[in-house]
């Protein structure tokens, strides 16, 4: 679980080779030093035709 006093970090990860005119759903996750998993928001997008 994120501590509200800790700064939030931003990361970028390019998605390549995606099929055209297709819906995709992505969700980031992180595993901390105690092997606890935290998830980001699920995002949905559609690639161009």
N, C-alpha and C positions, 0 to 999 in steps of 0.2 A: 504494500500500500504506500502510495506517495505521501510524504510528509509535506504539509502545506507550507512549511518554512523553507523547503528546498526549491531552488530555481528549476523551472521547466526547461527542457532541452528540445530543440527542433532538429529533425533529421530529414534527409531527402534520399529516396531510393528510386531510381528510374525503373519504370516498367517498360520492357521492350518486347517486340515480337507478338503483341496482342492481336487477336483476330479483329478485323473490322466489323463495325455495326453489331457489337456484342456488349452486353451488360456484364460488368465485373463488380465484385465486392471485395474490399480490402480492409484489413484491420491490423494495426501494429501491436506488437507485444514486447515486453521486456522481462527478463529473468534476473532477479537480484542475487546478491551474494548468499542468501539463505534459500535459494531455489524457489522463491515465491514468484508467481507470474502475475503481471499486471497487463491489462489490455486497454488499448485506445478505443476511440469511437470507430464503429464500422462506417465505411464510406462506400458509396455506390457511384459508378459512373458508366457511361456508354461511350465506346470508341466511335470515331467518325466512320461513315460508310466508305 
